[in-house]
Amino acid sequence: MSEAKTTTDHDTIRQWAEARDGHPARVKTSGPGGILRIDFGEPEEGLEKISWDEFFAIFDENDLAFLY
């Protein structure tokens, strides 16, 4: 059984997501900052694709950590 890890390192997050065909997104109805997600494969209808720069700006502004 694998163990969950937490990181705030942008390179680690991006590499982990992209290795699994993931891209940065946010929930469409979540407002200006938004609820961040990593969207995998075909885009989900309720999510809007955003750039990694925008993803990490929101991520850092809200002092978030990535659980994977």
PyMOL Python script that loads the backbone (N, CA, C, O; Angstrom):
from pymol import cmd

cmd.read_pdbstr("""\
ATOM      1  N   MET A   1       0.850  -1.166   0.000  1.00  0.00           N
ATOM      2  CA  MET A   1       0.000   0.000   0.000  1.00  0.00           C
ATOM      3  C   MET A   1       0.901   1.235   0.000  1.00  0.00           C
ATOM      4  O   MET A   1       1.892   1.295   0.728  1.00  0.00           O
ATOM      5  N   SER A   2       0.540   2.220  -0.828  1.00  0.00           N
ATOM      6  CA  SER A   2       1.353   3.427  -0.911  1.00  0.00           C
ATOM      7  C   SER A   2       0.939   4.434   0.156  1.00  0.00           C
ATOM      8  O   SER A   2      -0.145   4.354   0.734  1.00  0.00           O
ATOM      9  N   GLU A   3       1.820   5.365   0.393  1.00  0.00           N
ATOM     10  CA  GLU A   3       1.627   6.374   1.432  1.00  0.00           C
ATOM     11  C   GLU A   3       1.377   7.732   0.770  1.00  0.00           C
ATOM     12  O   GLU A   3       2.038   8.069  -0.212  1.00  0.00           O
ATOM     13  N   ALA A   4       0.442   8.503   1.293  1.00  0.00           N
ATOM     14  CA  ALA A   4       0.171   9.844   0.768  1.00  0.00           C
ATOM     15  C   ALA A   4       1.318  10.776   1.131  1.00  0.00           C
ATOM     16  O   ALA A   4       1.919  10.672   2.200  1.00  0.00           O
ATOM     17  N   LYS A   5       1.602  11.693   0.203  1.00  0.00           N
ATOM     18  CA  LYS A   5       2.649  12.691   0.415  1.00  0.00           C
ATOM     19  C   LYS A   5       2.049  14.077   0.224  1.00  0.00           C
ATOM     20  O   LYS A   5       1.029  14.233  -0.446  1.00  0.00           O
ATOM     21  N   THR A   6       2.677  15.065   0.806  1.00  0.00           N
ATOM     22  CA  THR A   6       2.263  16.461   0.673  1.00  0.00           C
ATOM     23  C   THR A   6       3.459  17.277   0.218  1.00  0.00           C
ATOM     24  O   THR A   6       4.580  17.069   0.683  1.00  0.00           O
ATOM     25  N   THR A   7       3.210  18.218  -0.706  1.00  0.00           N
ATOM     26  CA  THR A   7       4.284  19.098  -1.165  1.00  0.00           C
ATOM     27  C   THR A   7       3.726  20.470  -1.542  1.00  0.00           C
ATOM     28  O   THR A   7       2.540  20.621  -1.835  1.00  0.00           O
ATOM     29  N   THR A   8       4.604  21.451  -1.526  1.00  0.00           N
ATOM     30  CA  THR A   8       4.283  22.780  -2.044  1.00  0.00           C
ATOM     31  C   THR A   8       5.218  23.111  -3.207  1.00  0.00           C
ATOM     32  O   THR A   8       5.160  24.216  -3.747  1.00  0.00           O
ATOM     33  N   ASP A   9       6.068  22.179  -3.594  1.00  0.00           N
ATOM     34  CA  ASP A   9       7.044  22.390  -4.649  1.00  0.00           C
ATOM     35  C   ASP A   9       6.373  22.353  -6.026  1.00  0.00           C
ATOM     36  O   ASP A   9       5.796  21.339  -6.418  1.00  0.00           O
ATOM     37  N   HIS A  10       6.456  23.457  -6.743  1.00  0.00           N
ATOM     38  CA  HIS A  10       5.783  23.581  -8.037  1.00  0.00           C
ATOM     39  C   HIS A  10       6.254  22.535  -9.042  1.00  0.00           C
ATOM     40  O   HIS A  10       5.436  21.944  -9.748  1.00  0.00           O
ATOM     41  N   ASP A  11       7.549  22.303  -9.113  1.00  0.00           N
ATOM     42  CA  ASP A  11       8.078  21.326 -10.071  1.00  0.00           C
ATOM     43  C   ASP A  11       7.583  19.916  -9.776  1.00  0.00           C
ATOM     44  O   ASP A  11       7.238  19.175 -10.697  1.00  0.00           O
ATOM     45  N   THR A  12       7.545  19.545  -8.517  1.00  0.00           N
ATOM     46  CA  THR A  12       7.059  18.221  -8.126  1.00  0.00           C
ATOM     47  C   THR A  12       5.597  18.056  -8.505  1.00  0.00           C
ATOM     48  O   THR A  12       5.206  17.019  -9.041  1.00  0.00           O
ATOM     49  N   ILE A  13       4.793  19.067  -8.232  1.00  0.00           N
ATOM     50  CA  ILE A  13       3.362  19.013  -8.544  1.00  0.00           C
ATOM     51  C   ILE A  13       3.154  18.888 -10.047  1.00  0.00           C
ATOM     52  O   ILE A  13       2.397  18.034 -10.509  1.00  0.00           O
ATOM     53  N   ARG A  14       3.823  19.732 -10.798  1.00  0.00           N
ATOM     54  CA  ARG A  14       3.647  19.730 -12.254  1.00  0.00           C
ATOM     55  C   ARG A  14       4.110  18.407 -12.861  1.00  0.00           C
ATOM     56  O   ARG A  14       3.426  17.842 -13.715  1.00  0.00           O
ATOM     57  N   GLN A  15       5.260  17.914 -12.427  1.00  0.00           N
ATOM     58  CA  GLN A  15       5.772  16.645 -12.953  1.00  0.00           C
ATOM     59  C   GLN A  15       4.838  15.492 -12.616  1.00  0.00           C
ATOM     60  O   GLN A  15       4.589  14.629 -13.458  1.00  0.00           O
ATOM     61  N   TRP A  16       4.319  15.467 -11.387  1.00  0.00           N
ATOM     62  CA  TRP A  16       3.409  14.399 -10.974  1.00  0.00           C
ATOM     63  C   TRP A  16       2.154  14.432 -11.837  1.00  0.00           C
ATOM     64  O   TRP A  16       1.714  13.394 -12.332  1.00  0.00           O
ATOM     65  N   ALA A  17       1.578  15.610 -12.021  1.00  0.00           N
ATOM     66  CA  ALA A  17       0.335  15.744 -12.795  1.00  0.00           C
ATOM     67  C   ALA A  17       0.552  15.374 -14.259  1.00  0.00           C
ATOM     68  O   ALA A  17      -0.213  14.593 -14.824  1.00  0.00           O
ATOM     69  N   GLU A  18       1.591  15.931 -14.870  1.00  0.00           N
ATOM     70  CA  GLU A  18       1.823  15.696 -16.291  1.00  0.00           C
ATOM     71  C   GLU A  18       2.191  14.242 -16.589  1.00  0.00           C
ATOM     72  O   GLU A  18       1.904  13.751 -17.681  1.00  0.00           O
ATOM     73  N   ALA A  19       2.815  13.551 -15.648  1.00  0.00           N
ATOM     74  CA  ALA A  19       3.137  12.132 -15.827  1.00  0.00           C
ATOM     75  C   ALA A  19       1.873  11.285 -15.877  1.00  0.00           C
ATOM     76  O   ALA A  19       1.903  10.141 -16.332  1.00  0.00           O
ATOM     77  N   ARG A  20       0.760  11.849 -15.408  1.00  0.00           N
ATOM     78  CA  ARG A  20      -0.530  11.141 -15.377  1.00  0.00           C
ATOM     79  C   ARG A  20      -1.551  11.786 -16.311  1.00  0.00           C
ATOM     80  O   ARG A  20      -2.758  11.610 -16.141  1.00  0.00           O
ATOM     81  N   ASP A  21      -1.056  12.535 -17.299  1.00  0.00           N
ATOM     82  CA  ASP A  21      -1.901  13.224 -18.280  1.00  0.00           C
ATOM     83  C   ASP A  21      -2.825  14.242 -17.608  1.00  0.00           C
ATOM     84  O   ASP A  21      -3.961  14.441 -18.040  1.00  0.00           O
ATOM     85  N   GLY A  22      -2.331  14.879 -16.555  1.00  0.00           N
ATOM     86  CA  GLY A  22      -3.117  15.887 -15.846  1.00  0.00           C
ATOM     87  C   GLY A  22      -2.738  17.291 -16.261  1.00  0.00           C
ATOM     88  O   GLY A  22      -1.609  17.553 -16.676  1.00  0.00           O
ATOM     89  N   HIS A  23      -3.697  18.187 -16.142  1.00  0.00           N
ATOM     90  CA  HIS A  23      -3.429  19.596 -16.415  1.00  0.00           C
ATOM     91  C   HIS A  23      -4.164  20.452 -15.387  1.00  0.00           C
ATOM     92  O   HIS A  23      -5.152  20.009 -14.802  1.00  0.00           O
ATOM     93  N   PRO A  24      -3.683  21.682 -15.167  1.00  0.00           N
ATOM     94  CA  PRO A  24      -4.288  22.538 -14.145  1.00  0.00           C
ATOM     95  C   PRO A  24      -5.666  23.027 -14.577  1.00  0.00           C
ATOM     96  O   PRO A  24      -5.902  23.326 -15.747  1.00  0.00           O
ATOM     97  N   ALA A  25      -6.562  23.101 -13.605  1.00  0.00           N
ATOM     98  CA  ALA A  25      -7.929  23.550 -13.864  1.00  0.00           C
ATOM     99  C   ALA A  25      -8.497  24.148 -12.590  1.00  0.00           C
ATOM    100  O   ALA A  25      -7.939  24.011 -11.502  1.00  0.00           O
ATOM    101  N   ARG A  26      -9.639  24.821 -12.771  1.00  0.00           N
ATOM    102  CA  ARG A  26     -10.387  25.282 -11.597  1.00  0.00           C
ATOM    103  C   ARG A  26     -11.858  25.057 -11.863  1.00  0.00           C
ATOM    104  O   ARG A  26     -12.287  24.952 -13.012  1.00  0.00           O
ATOM    105  N   VAL A  27     -12.625  24.985 -10.793  1.00  0.00           N
ATOM    106  CA  VAL A  27     -14.060  24.802 -10.898  1.00  0.00           C
ATOM    107  C   VAL A  27     -14.648  26.076 -11.495  1.00  0.00           C
ATOM    108  O   VAL A  27     -14.370  27.171 -11.006  1.00  0.00           O
ATOM    109  N   LYS A  28     -15.464  25.946 -12.555  1.00  0.00           N
ATOM    110  CA  LYS A  28     -15.995  27.098 -13.285  1.00  0.00           C
ATOM    111  C   LYS A  28     -16.800  28.040 -12.399  1.00  0.00           C
ATOM    112  O   LYS A  28     -16.720  29.257 -12.570  1.00  0.00           O
ATOM    113  N   THR A  29     -17.562  27.515 -11.472  1.00  0.00           N
ATOM    114  CA  THR A  29     -18.466  28.341 -10.667  1.00  0.00           C
ATOM    115  C   THR A  29     -17.840  28.819  -9.363  1.00  0.00           C
ATOM    116  O   THR A  29     -18.553  29.272  -8.468  1.00  0.00           O
ATOM    117  N   SER A  30     -16.513  28.723  -9.244  1.00  0.00           N
ATOM    118  CA  SER A  30     -15.881  29.014  -7.957  1.00  0.00           C
ATOM    119  C   SER A  30     -15.415  30.456  -7.782  1.00  0.00           C
ATOM    120  O   SER A  30     -14.840  30.780  -6.742  1.00  0.00           O
ATOM    121  N   GLY A  31     -15.638  31.321  -8.749  1.00  0.00           N
ATOM    122  CA  GLY A  31     -15.275  32.726  -8.595  1.00  0.00           C
ATOM    123  C   GLY A  31     -13.850  33.020  -9.006  1.00  0.00           C
ATOM    124  O   GLY A  31     -13.176  32.168  -9.587  1.00  0.00           O
ATOM    125  N   PRO A  32     -13.379  34.242  -8.703  1.00  0.00           N
ATOM    126  CA  PRO A  32     -12.082  34.729  -9.191  1.00  0.00           C
ATOM    127  C   PRO A  32     -10.881  33.862  -8.816  1.00  0.00           C
ATOM    128  O   PRO A  32     -10.112  33.485  -9.700  1.00  0.00           O
ATOM    129  N   GLY A  33     -10.696  33.539  -7.554  1.00  0.00           N
ATOM    130  CA  GLY A  33      -9.568  32.699  -7.146  1.00  0.00           C
ATOM    131  C   GLY A  33      -9.798  31.285  -7.593  1.00  0.00           C
ATOM    132  O   GLY A  33      -8.985  30.693  -8.303  1.00  0.00           O
ATOM    133  N   GLY A  34     -10.902  30.762  -7.174  1.00  0.00           N
ATOM    134  CA  GLY A  34     -11.327  29.460  -7.633  1.00  0.00           C
ATOM    135  C   GLY A  34     -10.877  28.300  -6.788  1.00  0.00           C
ATOM    136  O   GLY A  34      -9.958  28.401  -5.975  1.00  0.00           O
ATOM    137  N   ILE A  35     -11.552  27.199  -7.005  1.00  0.00           N
ATOM    138  CA  ILE A  35     -11.202  25.926  -6.389  1.00  0.00           C
ATOM    139  C   ILE A  35     -10.332  25.195  -7.398  1.00  0.00           C
ATOM    140  O   ILE A  35     -10.780  24.887  -8.502  1.00  0.00           O
ATOM    141  N   LEU A  36      -9.105  24.921  -7.027  1.00  0.00           N
ATOM    142  CA  LEU A  36      -8.146  24.303  -7.939  1.00  0.00           C
ATOM    143  C   LEU A  36      -8.347  22.800  -8.033  1.00  0.00           C
ATOM    144  O   LEU A  36      -8.721  22.137  -7.066  1.00  0.00           O
ATOM    145  N   ARG A  37      -8.090  22.291  -9.217  1.00  0.00           N
ATOM    146  CA  ARG A  37      -8.139  20.855  -9.472  1.00  0.00           C
ATOM    147  C   ARG A  37      -7.044  20.505 -10.468  1.00  0.00           C
ATOM    148  O   ARG A  37      -6.553  21.367 -11.197  1.00  0.00           O
ATOM    149  N   ILE A  38      -6.670  19.238 -10.493  1.00  0.00           N
ATOM    150  CA  ILE A  38      -5.884  18.688 -11.590  1.00  0.00           C
ATOM    151  C   ILE A  38      -6.880  17.846 -12.379  1.00  0.00           C
ATOM    152  O   ILE A  38      -7.489  16.922 -11.839  1.00  0.00           O
ATOM    153  N   ASP A  39      -7.043  18.169 -13.659  1.00  0.00           N
ATOM    154  CA  ASP A  39      -7.989  17.467 -14.524  1.00  0.00           C
ATOM    155  C   ASP A  39      -7.205  16.442 -15.336  1.00  0.00           C
ATOM    156  O   ASP A  39      -6.165  16.764 -15.911  1.00  0.00           O
ATOM    157  N   PHE A  40      -7.699  15.222 -15.381  1.00  0.00           N
ATOM    158  CA  PHE A  40      -7.006  14.134 -16.056  1.00  0.00           C
ATOM    159  C   PHE A  40      -7.763  13.697 -17.303  1.00  0.00           C
ATOM    160  O   PHE A  40      -8.991  13.612 -17.304  1.00  0.00           O
ATOM    161  N   GLY A  41      -7.007  13.421 -18.366  1.00  0.00           N
ATOM    162  CA  GLY A  41      -7.606  12.912 -19.595  1.00  0.00           C
ATOM    163  C   GLY A  41      -8.502  13.927 -20.261  1.00  0.00           C
ATOM    164  O   GLY A  41      -8.139  15.095 -20.396  1.00  0.00           O
ATOM    165  N   GLU A  42      -9.679  13.481 -20.681  1.00  0.00           N
ATOM    166  CA  GLU A  42     -10.655  14.362 -21.325  1.00  0.00           C
ATOM    167  C   GLU A  42     -11.125  15.418 -20.330  1.00  0.00           C
ATOM    168  O   GLU A  42     -11.381  15.102 -19.168  1.00  0.00           O
ATOM    169  N   PRO A  43     -11.243  16.688 -20.779  1.00  0.00           N
ATOM    170  CA  PRO A  43     -11.662  17.764 -19.864  1.00  0.00           C
ATOM    171  C   PRO A  43     -13.046  17.517 -19.264  1.00  0.00           C
ATOM    172  O   PRO A  43     -13.979  17.127 -19.967  1.00  0.00           O
ATOM    173  N   GLU A  44     -13.163  17.748 -17.967  1.00  0.00           N
ATOM    174  CA  GLU A  44     -14.451  17.638 -17.293  1.00  0.00           C
ATOM    175  C   GLU A  44     -15.268  18.889 -17.575  1.00  0.00           C
ATOM    176  O   GLU A  44     -14.719  19.988 -17.656  1.00  0.00           O
ATOM    177  N   GLU A  45     -16.563  18.730 -17.722  1.00  0.00           N
ATOM    178  CA  GLU A  45     -17.451  19.826 -18.079  1.00  0.00           C
ATOM    179  C   GLU A  45     -17.461  20.952 -17.052  1.00  0.00           C
ATOM    180  O   GLU A  45     -17.532  22.121 -17.429  1.00  0.00           O
ATOM    181  N   GLY A  46     -17.392  20.633 -15.790  1.00  0.00           N
ATOM    182  CA  GLY A  46     -17.472  21.639 -14.736  1.00  0.00           C
ATOM    183  C   GLY A  46     -16.162  22.352 -14.436  1.00  0.00           C
ATOM    184  O   GLY A  46     -16.104  23.198 -13.543  1.00  0.00           O
ATOM    185  N   LEU A  47     -15.106  22.014 -15.182  1.00  0.00           N
ATOM    186  CA  LEU A  47     -13.797  22.611 -14.936  1.00  0.00           C
ATOM    187  C   LEU A  47     -13.355  23.452 -16.122  1.00  0.00           C
ATOM    188  O   LEU A  47     -13.702  23.154 -17.265  1.00  0.00           O
ATOM    189  N   GLU A  48     -12.592  24.502 -15.852  1.00  0.00           N
ATOM    190  CA  GLU A  48     -11.971  25.270 -16.930  1.00  0.00           C
ATOM    191  C   GLU A  48     -10.467  25.131 -16.819  1.00  0.00           C
ATOM    192  O   GLU A  48      -9.891  25.253 -15.738  1.00  0.00           O
ATOM    193  N   LYS A  49      -9.842  24.876 -17.954  1.00  0.00           N
ATOM    194  CA  LYS A  49      -8.399  24.714 -18.010  1.00  0.00           C
ATOM    195  C   LYS A  49      -7.742  26.073 -17.766  1.00  0.00           C
ATOM    196  O   LYS A  49      -8.181  27.084 -18.315  1.00  0.00           O
ATOM    197  N   ILE A  50      -6.690  26.098 -16.940  1.00  0.00           N
ATOM    198  CA  ILE A  50      -5.930  27.314 -16.678  1.00  0.00           C
ATOM    199  C   ILE A  50      -4.452  27.001 -16.870  1.00  0.00           C
ATOM    200  O   ILE A  50      -4.062  25.837 -16.951  1.00  0.00           O
ATOM    201  N   SER A  51      -3.644  28.036 -16.943  1.00  0.00           N
ATOM    202  CA  SER A  51      -2.200  27.835 -17.108  1.00  0.00           C
ATOM    203  C   SER A  51      -1.579  27.403 -15.775  1.00  0.00           C
ATOM    204  O   SER A  51      -2.159  27.597 -14.707  1.00  0.00           O
ATOM    205  N   TRP A  52      -0.397  26.819 -15.870  1.00  0.00           N
ATOM    206  CA  TRP A  52       0.327  26.476 -14.651  1.00  0.00           C
ATOM    207  C   TRP A  52       0.647  27.733 -13.860  1.00  0.00           C
ATOM    208  O   TRP A  52       0.599  27.716 -12.630  1.00  0.00           O
ATOM    209  N   ASP A  53       0.976  28.836 -14.553  1.00  0.00           N
ATOM    210  CA  ASP A  53       1.275  30.094 -13.850  1.00  0.00           C
ATOM    211  C   ASP A  53       0.084  30.560 -13.029  1.00  0.00           C
ATOM    212  O   ASP A  53       0.243  30.959 -11.875  1.00  0.00           O
ATOM    213  N   GLU A  54      -1.112  30.514 -13.616  1.00  0.00           N
ATOM    214  CA  GLU A  54      -2.316  30.915 -12.890  1.00  0.00           C
ATOM    215  C   GLU A  54      -2.608  29.951 -11.736  1.00  0.00           C
ATOM    216  O   GLU A  54      -2.964  30.376 -10.637  1.00  0.00           O
ATOM    217  N   PHE A  55      -2.454  28.670 -11.994  1.00  0.00           N
ATOM    218  CA  PHE A  55      -2.664  27.652 -10.964  1.00  0.00           C
ATOM    219  C   PHE A  55      -1.775  27.930  -9.757  1.00  0.00           C
ATOM    220  O   PHE A  55      -2.250  27.957  -8.621  1.00  0.00           O
ATOM    221  N   PHE A  56      -0.468  28.140 -10.010  1.00  0.00           N
ATOM    222  CA  PHE A  56       0.457  28.334  -8.898  1.00  0.00           C
ATOM    223  C   PHE A  56       0.306  29.693  -8.235  1.00  0.00           C
ATOM    224  O   PHE A  56       0.624  29.828  -7.053  1.00  0.00           O
ATOM    225  N   ALA A  57      -0.166  30.703  -8.952  1.00  0.00           N
ATOM    226  CA  ALA A  57      -0.445  32.008  -8.331  1.00  0.00           C
ATOM    227  C   ALA A  57      -1.553  31.846  -7.288  1.00  0.00           C
ATOM    228  O   ALA A  57      -1.438  32.354  -6.173  1.00  0.00           O
ATOM    229  N   ILE A  58      -2.618  31.143  -7.649  1.00  0.00           N
ATOM    230  CA  ILE A  58      -3.735  30.890  -6.713  1.00  0.00           C
ATOM    231  C   ILE A  58      -3.254  29.977  -5.580  1.00  0.00           C
ATOM    232  O   ILE A  58      -3.569  30.207  -4.413  1.00  0.00           O
ATOM    233  N   PHE A  59      -2.503  28.958  -5.930  1.00  0.00           N
ATOM    234  CA  PHE A  59      -1.968  27.990  -4.976  1.00  0.00           C
ATOM    235  C   PHE A  59      -1.150  28.689  -3.894  1.00  0.00           C
ATOM    236  O   PHE A  59      -1.354  28.456  -2.703  1.00  0.00           O
ATOM    237  N   ASP A  60      -0.215  29.555  -4.318  1.00  0.00           N
ATOM    238  CA  ASP A  60       0.655  30.250  -3.368  1.00  0.00           C
ATOM    239  C   ASP A  60      -0.094  31.326  -2.580  1.00  0.00           C
ATOM    240  O   ASP A  60       0.143  31.504  -1.385  1.00  0.00           O
ATOM    241  N   GLU A  61      -0.992  32.037  -3.250  1.00  0.00           N
ATOM    242  CA  GLU A  61      -1.760  33.096  -2.589  1.00  0.00           C
ATOM    243  C   GLU A  61      -2.580  32.561  -1.420  1.00  0.00           C
ATOM    244  O   GLU A  61      -2.808  33.261  -0.433  1.00  0.00           O
ATOM    245  N   ASN A  62      -3.018  31.308  -1.547  1.00  0.00           N
ATOM    246  CA  ASN A  62      -3.853  30.700  -0.518  1.00  0.00           C
ATOM    247  C   ASN A  62      -3.092  29.741   0.400  1.00  0.00           C
ATOM    248  O   ASN A  62      -3.697  29.005   1.180  1.00  0.00           O
ATOM    249  N   ASP A  63      -1.759  29.756   0.300  1.00  0.00           N
ATOM    250  CA  ASP A  63      -0.898  28.896   1.140  1.00  0.00           C
ATOM    251  C   ASP A  63      -1.358  27.443   1.136  1.00  0.00           C
ATOM    252  O   ASP A  63      -1.508  26.821   2.187  1.00  0.00           O
ATOM    253  N   LEU A  64      -1.577  26.917  -0.060  1.00  0.00           N
ATOM    254  CA  LEU A  64      -2.054  25.544  -0.195  1.00  0.00           C
ATOM    255  C   LEU A  64      -0.904  24.560  -0.215  1.00  0.00           C
ATOM    256  O   LEU A  64       0.250  24.937  -0.418  1.00  0.00           O
ATOM    257  N   ALA A  65      -1.228  23.296  -0.002  1.00  0.00           N
ATOM    258  CA  ALA A  65      -0.296  22.194  -0.156  1.00  0.00           C
ATOM    259  C   ALA A  65      -0.988  21.148  -1.026  1.00  0.00           C
ATOM    260  O   ALA A  65      -2.213  21.024  -1.006  1.00  0.00           O
ATOM    261  N   PHE A  66      -0.208  20.411  -1.775  1.00  0.00           N
ATOM    262  CA  PHE A  66      -0.719  19.400  -2.708  1.00  0.00           C
ATOM    263  C   PHE A  66      -0.576  18.028  -2.070  1.00  0.00           C
ATOM    264  O   PHE A  66       0.527  17.621  -1.705  1.00  0.00           O
ATOM    265  N   LEU A  67      -1.669  17.326  -1.938  1.00  0.00           N
ATOM    266  CA  LEU A  67      -1.686  15.976  -1.374  1.00  0.00           C
ATOM    267  C   LEU A  67      -1.769  14.991  -2.533  1.00  0.00           C
ATOM    268  O   LEU A  67      -2.686  15.053  -3.352  1.00  0.00           O
ATOM    269  N   TYR A  68      -0.805  14.086  -2.591  1.00  0.00           N
ATOM    270  CA  TYR A  68      -0.800  13.103  -3.685  1.00  0.00           C
ATOM    271  C   TYR A  68      -0.341  11.746  -3.200  1.00  0.00           C
ATOM    272  O   TYR A  68      -0.276  10.800  -3.985  1.00  0.00           O
TER     273      TYR A  68
END
""", "prot")
cmd.dss("prot")
cmd.show_as("cartoon", "prot")
cmd.util.cbc("prot")
cmd.orient("prot")
